[in-house]
Amino acid sequence: MQYGRMLFALSIFGMCFGLILLGGAHAGYANEQAANNKEVQVVLVAAQQAMFSSPFTRRVHELPFKDGDTFKKGDTLIAYDCRIDKAEHKQAKAMLKAAKAKWEAKKKLKNLSSISDLDLVIAEAEYEKAKTEYTVSEVNVDYCVLEAPYDGRITGLNVNLYETVKSGQDIISIASLDQLDARMLVPSKWLSWLKIGTALKVHVFETGQDYTAKVEHIGGAVDEVSQSIMIVATLQNVDDNVLPGMTGKAVFEGGR
């Protein structure tokens, strides 16, 4: 009876050990296939993108675009109620004019030896202070309108018209329209043949279309755990239906 149980236990152990070996061999084969495969997953990102935060606490006076809208370079993305800032700028301009006139008058008097050196130094210091205050007020007025730095699309809005935003609050994010990049992680062994300028095709899942692309950037380091490296390829024939954040797969036809 004990001998039969021992044989049964040995047979179960042999089956489990065989499954472990088979599983390990299958995992190794799968990893080898993945490394040799010339298709990888990609995500599309805009070549230029930015998140803008409010430079000060102000009420939103204009918000002409909605999330998803496109715009041209120079368009107003957001404008604040800056009546106080503009009034302070006007006042600073007047104070600067007065300080400059006083300083120039003091210089003439000093040439005539009618005032002391201290009087001239004080007048010059007041003039420099007025110039600084004018510059600060000018910068504040410039902040009152945020203009688009390039042609693009609104990718996020965190504010509504007439709301008061706080200094440092994220308000709007944008992405450029002129170029879309496909970012991907590829096996590091591909670096033996993958170079800057290598051609590939990108199939975008959301559109179901294929797009030609070229490798524009190769990451600076290999991830030691996954033995992969970041690759950026630029799509060359995109249309307006292709958006940042879409996903797909990259196919390298010339890989080895």
URFENTA-V698536 format. One line per field, one symbol per residue. phi: phi as a letter, one per 40 degrees, with the letter a starting at -180 (. if undefined). psi: psi as a letter, one per 30 degrees, with the letter a starting at -180 (. if undefined). burial: I if it has 16 or more other ideal C-beta (glycine too) atoms within 10 Angstrom, else O. A space follows every 50 residues. Layout:
phi=???
psi=???
burial=???
This chain:
phi=.ccccccccccccccccccccccccccccccccccccbbbcbbcbccbaa bbbccacaccbbacbbdgccabdgcccabbcbcccccccccccccccccc ccccccccccccfcbcccccccccccccccccccccccccccccbcbcca cabcbabbabdgccbccgccbabbacbcabbbbabbdcccccbcbcgcca bbcccccgbbbcabcbabdcacccccfbacbbbccbbcbcccbdgcbabb bccccb
psi=eeeeeeeeeeeeeeeeeeeeeeeeeeeeeeeeeeefkgklklkklkeklk kklkfljlkkekifllkfllllkfkkekkljheeeeeeeeeeeeeeeeee eeeeeeeeeefghflleeeeeeeeeeeeeeeeeeeeeeeeeeffkjkkfl kakkfkkgllkglkllkfkkekklklffkkkjklklkffffffklkfkll kjjkeefglkkllkkfkklfkkkfefhlkkkkkkkfhlaffklkfllakk jjfgl.
burial=OOOOOOOOOOOOOOOOOOOOOOOOOOOOOOOOOOOOOOOIOIOIIIIIOO OOOIIOOIOIOOIOIOOOOOIOOOOOIIIIOIOOIOOIIOOIOOIIOOIO OIIOOIOOOIOOOOIOOOOIOOIOOIIOOIOOIIOOIOOIIOOIOIOIOI IIIIIOIIIOOOOOIOOOOOIIIIIIIOOIIIIIOIIIOIOOOIOOOIOI IIIIOOOOOOIOIOIIOIOOOOOOOOOIIOIIIIIOOIOOOIIIOIOIII IIOOIO
